[in-house]
């Protein structure tokens, strides 16, 4: 129903994909994780909350804008079983979003309250990098969100990614795992070459006392799939990279939320 936040009760698990910095492939991870969950038969929605670097419509191959019913409520378009809302539907790709915090806050609120999301089992949120206004607003709107941190193998990257985990802790959100992207390149000789170093993901997971959910290889097809709107988990479902995403989705799905919420309970 418009005007109400449908994600304040326990029917939907909210998984926020976060990083401390840009350039770690967070949006590619978000897109392929969402599609992997959909391939498992889950009802999946995605909120592209990276309002400055929106990219999920392109990565999902969605070109049509949301439709409108009742003069106000948006119906999100879908692709590969994922319903998606993004700033990219309202701002041309070659234009910048130059908004102050209150405008961003209101836009994100409308993405949650003025959209007919249906009844998804998962809402996957592509968070903006860093710990600024958007991250704080989403923590307010989605207080039940579970956070997954994306990093790359080098120690410098995981040190920055830890800041995103620190922000989650400050706003009382649970970090449930770490994903290491660009972990290795597998050559024609079938050897794994750790181009960007090694151990960063596991080190961060150990520090945060959460599992390392998976190590995603560096493959050209993952980047190409994002550029043309064909996620690698769809184009090469049996490949090594897709198998890693599938294992991550299965691991997340097997985790029970740390906190149990019942919408019938209210504090006065």
C-alpha positions as CSV (number, residue, x, y, z in Angstrom):
1,X,0.0,0.0,0.0
2,X,1.4,3.4,-0.9
3,X,2.6,5.5,2.0
4,X,3.6,2.5,4.1
5,X,7.0,0.8,4.3
6,X,6.4,-2.9,3.5
7,X,9.8,-3.9,4.9
8,X,9.2,-3.1,8.5
9,X,7.8,-6.5,9.2
10,X,9.3,-10.0,9.1
11,X,7.9,-11.3,5.8
12,X,10.9,-10.2,3.7
13,X,14.6,-10.6,4.5
14,X,16.5,-7.5,3.6
15,X,20.1,-8.1,2.5
16,X,22.2,-4.9,2.1
17,X,25.3,-5.3,0.0
18,X,27.9,-2.8,1.2
19,X,31.5,-1.8,0.7
20,X,33.7,0.9,2.2
21,X,34.9,2.1,-1.3
22,X,33.9,2.0,-4.9
23,X,35.6,-0.2,-7.5
24,X,35.2,-3.5,-5.8
25,X,32.4,-4.8,-8.0
26,X,29.7,-4.4,-5.5
27,X,26.9,-3.9,-8.0
28,X,28.0,-6.9,-10.1
29,X,27.9,-9.0,-6.9
30,X,24.5,-7.6,-6.0
31,X,23.0,-8.3,-9.4
32,X,24.3,-11.8,-9.7
33,X,23.4,-12.6,-6.1
34,X,19.8,-11.4,-6.7
35,X,19.5,-13.5,-9.9
36,X,21.0,-16.5,-8.1
37,X,18.3,-16.3,-5.4
38,X,15.6,-16.0,-8.1
39,X,17.0,-19.1,-9.8
40,X,16.6,-20.9,-6.5
41,X,12.9,-20.2,-6.8
42,X,12.8,-17.2,-4.4
43,X,10.7,-14.1,-4.9
44,X,13.3,-11.4,-5.2
45,X,13.2,-7.6,-5.4
46,X,16.2,-5.3,-5.7
47,X,16.7,-1.7,-4.6
48,X,19.5,0.1,-6.4
49,X,20.3,2.6,-3.6
50,X,23.6,3.7,-5.2
51,X,21.9,6.9,-6.3
52,X,25.1,8.4,-7.7
53,X,26.5,5.3,-9.4
54,X,23.2,3.5,-10.3
55,X,23.9,0.6,-12.6
56,X,21.4,-2.2,-11.8
57,X,19.0,-1.5,-14.7
58,X,21.8,-1.9,-17.2
59,X,23.2,-5.0,-15.4
60,X,19.7,-6.6,-15.4
61,X,19.0,-5.6,-19.0
62,X,16.0,-3.5,-18.1
63,X,15.2,-0.6,-20.4
64,X,11.6,0.1,-19.6
65,X,10.6,2.5,-16.8
66,X,8.3,1.5,-13.9
67,X,4.6,1.6,-14.8
68,X,2.1,3.5,-12.7
69,X,-1.2,2.5,-11.2
70,X,-3.7,4.5,-9.2
71,X,-1.9,7.7,-10.3
72,X,0.9,7.2,-7.7
73,X,2.0,3.6,-7.1
74,X,4.9,2.4,-9.2
75,X,5.1,-1.1,-10.5
76,X,8.8,-2.1,-10.7
77,X,10.0,-3.7,-14.0
78,X,11.6,-7.1,-13.7
79,X,14.2,-9.2,-15.4
80,X,15.6,-12.7,-14.7
81,X,13.0,-13.0,-11.9
82,X,14.2,-9.8,-10.1
83,X,11.9,-6.8,-9.7
84,X,14.0,-3.6,-9.5
85,X,13.7,0.1,-8.6
86,X,16.6,2.4,-9.3
87,X,17.4,6.1,-9.8
88,X,18.5,5.0,-13.2
89,X,14.9,4.8,-14.3
90,X,14.4,8.5,-13.6
91,X,17.8,10.1,-14.5
92,X,19.6,9.6,-17.9
93,X,22.7,7.5,-17.6
94,X,24.9,10.4,-18.7
95,X,23.6,12.9,-16.1
96,X,24.7,13.3,-12.6
97,X,22.4,13.3,-9.5
98,X,23.3,16.5,-7.7
99,X,21.1,16.4,-4.6
100,X,21.6,17.2,-1.0
101,X,20.9,14.8,1.8
102,X,17.2,15.6,2.4
103,X,16.3,15.1,-1.3
104,X,18.1,11.7,-1.4
105,X,16.4,10.7,1.9
106,X,12.9,11.5,0.4
107,X,13.7,9.7,-2.9
108,X,14.7,6.5,-1.1
109,X,11.6,6.7,1.1
110,X,9.4,6.9,-2.0
111,X,11.3,3.9,-3.5
112,X,10.1,1.9,-0.5
113,X,6.7,3.3,0.2
114,X,5.3,4.3,-3.3
115,X,6.2,1.0,-5.0
116,X,4.1,-2.1,-5.3
117,X,6.8,-4.6,-4.4
118,X,4.4,-7.6,-4.2
119,X,5.5,-10.0,-1.5
120,X,9.2,-10.7,-2.0
121,X,11.0,-13.2,0.1
122,X,14.2,-11.1,-0.4
123,X,15.0,-7.4,-0.9
124,X,18.6,-7.1,-2.1
125,X,19.9,-3.6,-1.7
126,X,22.9,-2.3,-3.6
127,X,24.2,0.2,-1.1
128,X,26.4,3.2,-2.2
129,X,30.0,3.0,-1.2
130,X,31.1,4.7,2.0
131,X,29.1,5.7,5.1
132,X,27.3,8.9,4.1
133,X,23.7,10.2,4.0
134,X,22.2,7.4,1.9
135,X,23.6,4.6,4.1
136,X,22.2,6.4,7.2
137,X,18.8,6.9,5.6
138,X,18.6,3.2,4.6
139,X,19.5,2.1,8.1
140,X,16.5,4.2,9.3
141,X,14.1,2.8,6.7
142,X,15.3,-0.8,6.8
143,X,16.2,-1.4,10.5
144,X,16.0,-5.2,10.0
145,X,18.6,-5.3,7.2
146,X,21.3,-7.8,7.3
147,X,24.6,-6.5,5.8
148,X,27.1,-8.4,3.6
149,X,30.4,-6.6,3.0
150,X,32.1,-6.9,-0.4
151,X,35.9,-6.5,-0.5
152,X,38.8,-7.4,-2.7
153,X,41.8,-9.5,-1.6
154,X,44.4,-6.8,-1.0
155,X,44.8,-5.7,2.7
156,X,44.3,-2.0,1.8
157,X,40.8,-2.8,0.4
158,X,39.7,-4.9,3.4
159,X,40.9,-2.2,5.8
160,X,38.6,0.3,4.0
161,X,35.7,-2.2,3.8
162,X,35.9,-2.6,7.6
163,X,34.6,1.0,7.8
164,X,31.3,-0.1,6.2
165,X,31.1,-2.8,8.9
166,X,31.8,-0.3,11.6
167,X,28.9,1.9,10.2
168,X,26.6,-1.1,10.3
169,X,27.5,-1.6,13.9
170,X,26.9,2.0,14.8
171,X,23.3,1.9,13.4
172,X,22.6,-1.5,14.9
173,X,22.5,-3.6,11.7
174,X,23.9,-7.2,11.7
175,X,26.8,-8.0,9.4
176,X,26.3,-11.6,8.4
177,X,29.2,-12.3,6.1
178,X,31.9,-11.1,3.7
179,X,32.3,-11.7,0.0
180,X,35.7,-11.4,-1.6
181,X,35.5,-10.3,-5.2
182,X,38.3,-10.4,-7.9
183,X,39.9,-13.2,-5.8
184,X,41.9,-14.8,-8.5
185,X,42.2,-15.3,-12.3
186,X,42.2,-18.8,-13.6
187,X,44.6,-19.2,-16.5
188,X,44.5,-21.5,-19.4
189,X,46.7,-23.8,-17.4
190,X,43.9,-24.1,-14.8
191,X,46.0,-22.4,-12.2
192,X,44.5,-19.7,-10.0
193,X,46.6,-16.5,-10.1
194,X,46.0,-14.1,-7.2
195,X,46.6,-10.9,-9.1
196,X,45.4,-8.6,-6.4
197,X,47.0,-10.4,-3.5
198,X,45.3,-12.8,-1.2
199,X,43.7,-13.2,2.2
200,X,41.9,-9.9,2.5
201,X,38.4,-11.4,2.5
202,X,39.3,-14.0,5.1
203,X,41.1,-11.5,7.3
204,X,38.1,-9.2,7.3
205,X,35.7,-12.0,8.0
206,X,37.9,-13.2,10.9
207,X,38.0,-9.7,12.4
208,X,34.2,-9.3,12.1
209,X,33.6,-12.9,13.4
210,X,31.4,-13.7,10.4
211,X,31.8,-16.3,7.6
212,X,33.6,-15.7,4.3
213,X,30.7,-16.5,2.1
214,X,32.6,-16.9,-1.1
215,X,35.6,-15.9,-3.3
216,X,34.5,-14.7,-6.7
217,X,37.0,-15.2,-9.6
218,X,38.1,-12.4,-11.9
219,X,36.6,-13.2,-15.2
220,X,35.9,-11.1,-18.3
221,X,32.5,-12.6,-18.7
222,X,31.3,-11.2,-15.4
223,X,32.2,-7.7,-16.5
224,X,30.8,-8.2,-20.0
225,X,27.5,-9.6,-18.6
226,X,27.0,-6.4,-16.6
227,X,27.7,-4.2,-19.6
228,X,25.1,-6.0,-21.9
229,X,22.5,-6.9,-19.3
230,X,23.1,-10.6,-19.2
231,X,24.3,-11.7,-15.7
232,X,26.9,-14.5,-15.8
233,X,24.7,-16.7,-13.6
234,X,22.2,-16.8,-16.5
235,X,24.6,-17.0,-19.4
236,X,27.0,-19.6,-17.9
237,X,25.1,-21.2,-15.0
238,X,27.4,-24.2,-14.7
239,X,30.6,-22.2,-14.8
240,X,32.9,-21.7,-11.8
241,X,31.8,-18.1,-11.2
242,X,28.1,-18.9,-11.3
243,X,28.7,-21.9,-9.0
244,X,30.3,-19.5,-6.4
245,X,27.4,-17.2,-6.6
246,X,25.0,-20.1,-6.2
247,X,26.9,-21.3,-3.1
248,X,26.8,-17.7,-1.6
249,X,23.0,-17.5,-2.2
250,X,22.5,-20.9,-0.6
251,X,24.6,-19.9,2.4
252,X,22.6,-16.7,2.9
253,X,19.3,-18.5,2.5
254,X,20.3,-21.1,5.1
255,X,21.0,-18.4,7.7
256,X,18.3,-17.6,10.1
257,X,18.1,-13.9,10.9
258,X,19.8,-13.2,14.2
259,X,16.8,-11.2,15.4
260,X,13.2,-12.4,15.3
261,X,10.6,-9.7,14.6
262,X,6.9,-10.0,14.8
263,X,4.8,-7.3,13.3
264,X,2.1,-7.9,15.9
265,X,4.5,-6.7,18.7
266,X,4.8,-3.0,19.3
267,X,6.5,-1.0,21.9
268,X,4.4,1.8,23.3
